[in-house]
Structures are given as structure tokens and as C-alpha cells.
Amino acid sequence: MNIAHASDVMGEQVIRILDPGVFITVMDTNRTVRDERKYLTEYDKYVEQTVIYDSEYRIIICLMRDVTDEEKAKERKESVSRTTAEIADKVVDNQMRIVQEIASLLGETAAETKVALMKLKESIADE
């Protein structure tokens, strides 16, 4: 969290370094939040957090595990997958265009051949 010394935050309210929403919800509902993934914008970190309210001692316990590397690797993998899919789409589009061009050329050639054969047939029939 880029905190230089523990004494910088000890005794301070959680709102100083974290969004208190999840803590308030856990305390109000007395329901534990387990393994919730969050992106902490101000720290540029992804964390997996578990938040527990201990009503006997009236304390909230939050365990956070840094999963930034996992999330960034996942984002890179998704980016590579998107790029690969885009390349595949371009290859298919190019192949379809080429097939259409070949079909057009074959059609033109077949038409020209038909015309030439008809003229040859007429020429032979006239003799």
C-alpha cells in the first residue's frame, strides 16, 4: 500500500487508506465477505480480501492477499487472445475476398469461353 512506516497509519480510521464500504456492510449484516477480488486504484494493486466481524470483541478483521501479478498475467493472456482472434478474423476475411475474386475471374473466363465456343459453333454450322 506504499506505506513507509506502520506508525503512519496505526490508530487511524480505515477510511484513510481504504474504502470503508465493505467494512460497514460486514459490520451491519454480521456476514463475512470471503475472497472478494478488488482493484485498489489509488495503489494500483489487485487484492483478494476476506473481511470478518467479531461481534464478541467488536472488531473487524481484514485479510488481504496481493494478487496483482495474477490479475496482470490474466489481462495479458486476454489481450493476446483478443489479438489472436482479430488476426484470425482478418485472415478469414482476406481468404473470403480472394475466393470471391477467383470466383469472379472464373465466371468471366467461363463466359468468354462460352462466347468463343458459340462463335466457333456458328462458324462451323455456316460452312
Buried (B, 14 or more C-beta within 10 A) or exposed (E): EEEEEEEEBEEEEBEEBBEEEBBEEBBEEEEEBEEEEBEBEEBEBBBBBBBBBEEEEEEBEBEBEBBBEEBEEEEEEEEEEEEEEEEEEEEEEEEEEEEEEEEEEEEEEEEEEEEEEEEEEEEEEEE
